[in-house]
Amino acid sequence: MHLTHIHTHYLKFKIQIGIPFWVGGPEMSPGRSALLTSLNVVIPPSTLFH
């Protein structure tokens, strides 16, 4: 498994749903944080690593 492949997969995923999936931190709004949390429940990160 190559890191670039993972990054490309995340980038495609980010483009598909239109939000910066892996961006976090203090600047993250509560709404986005909640959305990412719900996305992690619906779409576990492990499903992105094929």
N, CA, C and O atoms as a printed pandas DataFrame, in Angstrom:
     atom_number atom_name residue_name chain_id  residue_number  x_coord  y_coord  z_coord
0              1         N          MET        A               1    0.842   -1.201    0.000
1              2        CA          MET        A               1    0.000    0.000    0.000
2              3         C          MET        A               1    0.874    1.247    0.000
3              4         O          MET        A               1    1.792    1.375    0.810
4              5         N          HIS        A               2    0.584    2.148   -0.903
5              6        CA          HIS        A               2    1.393    3.349   -1.030
6              7         C          HIS        A               2    0.642    4.553   -0.492
7              8         O          HIS        A               2   -0.561    4.697   -0.704
8              9         N          LEU        A               3    1.366    5.415    0.207
9             10        CA          LEU        A               3    0.772    6.595    0.827
10            11         C          LEU        A               3    0.156    7.519   -0.219
11            12         O          LEU        A               3   -0.887    8.128    0.018
12            13         N          THR        A               4    0.807    7.619   -1.380
13            14        CA          THR        A               4    0.275    8.479   -2.442
14            15         C          THR        A               4   -1.070    7.961   -2.917
15            16         O          THR        A               4   -1.949    8.747   -3.271
16            17         N          HIS        A               5   -1.239    6.644   -2.927
17            18        CA          HIS        A               5   -2.515    6.057   -3.336
18            19         C          HIS        A               5   -3.610    6.436   -2.342
19            20         O          HIS        A               5   -4.726    6.779   -2.731
20            21         N          ILE        A               6   -3.275    6.368   -1.061
21            22        CA          ILE        A               6   -4.230    6.745   -0.015
22            23         C          ILE        A               6   -4.612    8.206   -0.170
23            24         O          ILE        A               6   -5.788    8.562   -0.101
24            25         N          HIS        A               7   -3.601    9.056   -0.381
25            26        CA          HIS        A               7   -3.850   10.493   -0.513
26            27         C          HIS        A               7   -4.737   10.768   -1.718
27            28         O          HIS        A               7   -5.661   11.577   -1.641
28            29         N          THR        A               8   -4.459   10.100   -2.827
29            30        CA          THR        A               8   -5.268   10.281   -4.037
30            31         C          THR        A               8   -6.708    9.860   -3.779
31            32         O          THR        A               8   -7.649   10.521   -4.218
32            33         N          HIS        A               9   -6.868    8.757   -3.064
33            34        CA          HIS        A               9   -8.204    8.258   -2.757
34            35         C          HIS        A               9   -8.963    9.256   -1.889
35            36         O          HIS        A               9  -10.145    9.516   -2.116
36            37         N          TYR        A              10   -8.273    9.812   -0.894
37            38        CA          TYR        A              10   -8.891   10.825   -0.035
38            39         C          TYR        A              10   -9.239   12.067   -0.821
39            40         O          TYR        A              10  -10.289   12.674   -0.607
40            41         N          LEU        A              11   -8.348   12.452   -1.744
41            42        CA          LEU        A              11   -8.581   13.645   -2.551
42            43         C          LEU        A              11   -9.823   13.458   -3.416
43            44         O          LEU        A              11  -10.649   14.364   -3.522
44            45         N          LYS        A              12   -9.957   12.289   -4.031
45            46        CA          LYS        A              12  -11.151   11.985   -4.825
46            47         C          LYS        A              12  -12.394   12.023   -3.940
47            48         O          LYS        A              12  -13.434   12.556   -4.328
48            49         N          PHE        A              13  -12.268   11.452   -2.751
49            50        CA          PHE        A              13  -13.383   11.415   -1.809
50            51         C          PHE        A              13  -13.774   12.830   -1.406
51            52         O          PHE        A              13  -14.958   13.156   -1.328
52            53         N          LYS        A              14  -12.765   13.674   -1.148
53            54        CA          LYS        A              14  -12.995   15.071   -0.783
54            55         C          LYS        A              14  -13.751   15.787   -1.885
55            56         O          LYS        A              14  -14.703   16.520   -1.618
56            57         N          ILE        A              15  -13.333   15.577   -3.115
57            58        CA          ILE        A              15  -13.976   16.227   -4.261
58            59         C          ILE        A              15  -15.416   15.740   -4.412
59            60         O          ILE        A              15  -16.311   16.526   -4.723
60            61         N          GLN        A              16  -15.635   14.447   -4.192
61            62        CA          GLN        A              16  -16.966   13.873   -4.345
62            63         C          GLN        A              16  -17.972   14.495   -3.381
63            64         O          GLN        A              16  -19.090   14.827   -3.776
64            65         N          ILE        A              17  -17.579   14.652   -2.126
65            66        CA          ILE        A              17  -18.532   15.167   -1.143
66            67         C          ILE        A              17  -18.363   16.662   -0.898
67            68         O          ILE        A              17  -19.165   17.281   -0.198
68            69         N          GLY        A              18  -17.302   17.240   -1.489
69            70        CA          GLY        A              18  -17.156   18.692   -1.479
70            71         C          GLY        A              18  -16.754   19.331   -0.164
71            72         O          GLY        A              18  -16.972   20.527    0.028
72            73         N          ILE        A              19  -16.167   18.556    0.754
73            74        CA          ILE        A              19  -15.641   19.168    1.978
74            75         C          ILE        A              19  -14.231   18.650    2.233
75            76         O          ILE        A              19  -13.904   17.527    1.846
76            77         N          PRO        A              20  -13.390   19.461    2.883
77            78        CA          PRO        A              20  -12.038   19.001    3.223
78            79         C          PRO        A              20  -12.094   17.930    4.312
79            80         O          PRO        A              20  -12.142   18.248    5.500
80            81         N          PHE        A              21  -12.088   16.678    3.908
81            82        CA          PHE        A              21  -12.352   15.553    4.797
82            83         C          PHE        A              21  -11.343   15.445    5.940
83            84         O          PHE        A              21  -11.714   15.138    7.073
84            85         N          TRP        A              22  -10.061   15.699    5.639
85            86        CA          TRP        A              22   -9.026   15.453    6.638
86            87         C          TRP        A              22   -8.597   16.727    7.365
87            88         O          TRP        A              22   -7.648   16.699    8.149
88            89         N          VAL        A              23   -9.286   17.844    7.114
89            90        CA          VAL        A              23   -8.927   19.090    7.784
90            91         C          VAL        A              23   -9.636   19.180    9.132
91            92         O          VAL        A              23  -10.861   19.077    9.209
92            93         N          GLY        A              24   -8.866   19.369   10.179
93            94        CA          GLY        A              24   -9.451   19.488   11.501
94            95         C          GLY        A              24   -8.797   20.623   12.262
95            96         O          GLY        A              24   -8.119   21.470   11.679
96            97         N          GLY        A              25   -9.007   20.634   13.577
97            98        CA          GLY        A              25   -8.363   21.644   14.394
98            99         C          GLY        A              25   -9.320   22.705   14.887
99           100         O          GLY        A              25  -10.525   22.627   14.647
100          101         N          PRO        A              26   -8.783   23.699   15.579
101          102        CA          PRO        A              26   -9.594   24.747   16.213
102          103         C          PRO        A              26  -10.465   25.518   15.228
103          104         O          PRO        A              26  -11.537   26.008   15.582
104          105         N          GLU        A              27   -9.987   25.621   13.977
105          106        CA          GLU        A              27  -10.731   26.413   13.001
106          107         C          GLU        A              27  -11.963   25.681   12.469
107          108         O          GLU        A              27  -12.789   26.270   11.771
108          109         N          MET        A              28  -12.079   24.405   12.799
109          110        CA          MET        A              28  -13.209   23.624   12.304
110          111         C          MET        A              28  -14.494   24.025   13.024
111          112         O          MET        A              28  -14.545   24.073   14.253
112          113         N          SER        A              29  -15.510   24.304   12.251
113          114        CA          SER        A              29  -16.788   24.695   12.841
114          115         C          SER        A              29  -17.474   23.474   13.460
115          116         O          SER        A              29  -17.268   22.353   12.995
116          117         N          PRO        A              30  -18.287   23.677   14.500
117          118        CA          PRO        A              30  -19.015   22.561   15.128
118          119         C          PRO        A              30  -19.850   21.783   14.118
119          120         O          PRO        A              30  -19.940   20.557   14.188
120          121         N          GLY        A              31  -20.460   22.501   13.181
121          122        CA          GLY        A              31  -21.293   21.841   12.180
122          123         C          GLY        A              31  -20.483   20.906   11.312
123          124         O          GLY        A              31  -20.883   19.770   11.058
124          125         N          ARG        A              32  -19.337   21.393   10.857
125          126        CA          ARG        A              32  -18.482   20.551   10.012
126          127         C          ARG        A              32  -17.945   19.376   10.808
127          128         O          ARG        A              32  -17.860   18.257   10.303
128          129         N          SER        A              33  -17.581   19.641   12.067
129          130        CA          SER        A              33  -17.074   18.576   12.921
130          131         C          SER        A              33  -18.118   17.481   13.099
131          132         O          SER        A              33  -17.803   16.292   13.036
132          133         N          ALA        A              34  -19.368   17.893   13.323
133          134        CA          ALA        A              34  -20.456   16.932   13.484
134          135         C          ALA        A              34  -20.691   16.164   12.189
135          136         O          ALA        A              34  -20.963   14.963   12.203
136          137         N          LEU        A              35  -20.581   16.881   11.060
137          138        CA          LEU        A              35  -20.768   16.242    9.762
138          139         C          LEU        A              35  -19.693   15.197    9.521
139          140         O          LEU        A              35  -19.985   14.094    9.060
140          141         N          LEU        A              36  -18.445   15.544    9.835
141          142        CA          LEU        A              36  -17.353   14.597    9.661
142          143         C          LEU        A              36  -17.528   13.391   10.570
143          144         O          LEU        A              36  -17.229   12.262   10.182
144          145         N          THR        A              37  -18.014   13.635   11.779
145          146        CA          THR        A              37  -18.247   12.537   12.714
146          147         C          THR        A              37  -19.307   11.582   12.165
147          148         O          THR        A              37  -19.152   10.363   12.228
148          149         N          SER        A              38  -20.383   12.151   11.628
149          150        CA          SER        A              38  -21.450   11.319   11.081
150          151         C          SER        A              38  -20.968   10.588    9.833
151          152         O          SER        A              38  -21.366    9.450    9.583
152          153         N          LEU        A              39  -20.105   11.247    9.043
153          154        CA          LEU        A              39  -19.548   10.601    7.859
154          155         C          LEU        A              39  -18.677    9.424    8.262
155          156         O          LEU        A              39  -18.684    8.386    7.601
156          157         N          ASN        A              40  -17.917    9.586    9.358
157          158        CA          ASN        A              40  -17.071    8.503    9.833
158          159         C          ASN        A              40  -17.894    7.315   10.290
159          160         O          ASN        A              40  -17.438    6.174   10.228
160          161         N          VAL        A              41  -19.122    7.586   10.756
161          162        CA          VAL        A              41  -20.018    6.501   11.156
162          163         C          VAL        A              41  -20.590    5.811    9.920
163          164         O          VAL        A              41  -20.639    4.583    9.846
164          165         N          VAL        A              42  -21.023    6.619    8.951
165          166        CA          VAL        A              42  -21.626    6.066    7.740
166          167         C          VAL        A              42  -20.567    5.434    6.844
167          168         O          VAL        A              42  -20.767    4.355    6.287
168          169         N          ILE        A              43  -19.435    6.128    6.715
169          170        CA          ILE        A              43  -18.358    5.652    5.845
170          171         C          ILE        A              43  -17.079    5.539    6.665
171          172         O          ILE        A              43  -16.317    6.502    6.753
172          173         N          PRO        A              44  -16.834    4.374    7.267
173          174        CA          PRO        A              44  -15.618    4.185    8.052
174          175         C          PRO        A              44  -14.382    4.439    7.189
175          176         O          PRO        A              44  -14.345    4.021    6.032
176          177         N          PRO        A              45  -13.369    5.119    7.734
177          178        CA          PRO        A              45  -12.156    5.415    6.973
178          179         C          PRO        A              45  -11.526    4.173    6.349
179          180         O          PRO        A              45  -10.903    4.257    5.290
180          181         N          SER        A              46  -11.684    3.027    6.998
181          182        CA          SER        A              46  -11.081    1.796    6.487
182          183         C          SER        A              46  -11.631    1.416    5.117
183          184         O          SER        A              46  -10.956    0.732    4.349
184          185         N          THR        A              47  -12.858    1.855    4.801
185          186        CA          THR        A              47  -13.439    1.520    3.503
186          187         C          THR        A              47  -12.766    2.303    2.382
187          188         O          THR        A              47  -12.891    1.952    1.209
188          189         N          LEU        A              48  -12.042    3.378    2.754
189          190        CA          LEU        A              48  -11.355    4.179    1.737
190          191         C          LEU        A              48  -10.031    3.550    1.340
191          192         O          LEU        A              48   -9.479    3.860    0.284
192          193         N          PHE        A              49   -9.517    2.655    2.199
193          194        CA          PHE        A              49   -8.197    2.070    1.944
194          195         C          PHE        A              49   -8.328    0.746    1.219
195          196         O          PHE        A              49   -8.308   -0.316    1.841
196          197         N          HIS        A              50   -8.462    0.809   -0.096
197          198        CA          HIS        A              50   -8.574   -0.424   -0.866
198          199         C          HIS        A              50   -7.250   -0.732   -1.539
199          200         O          HIS        A              50   -7.133   -1.737   -2.241
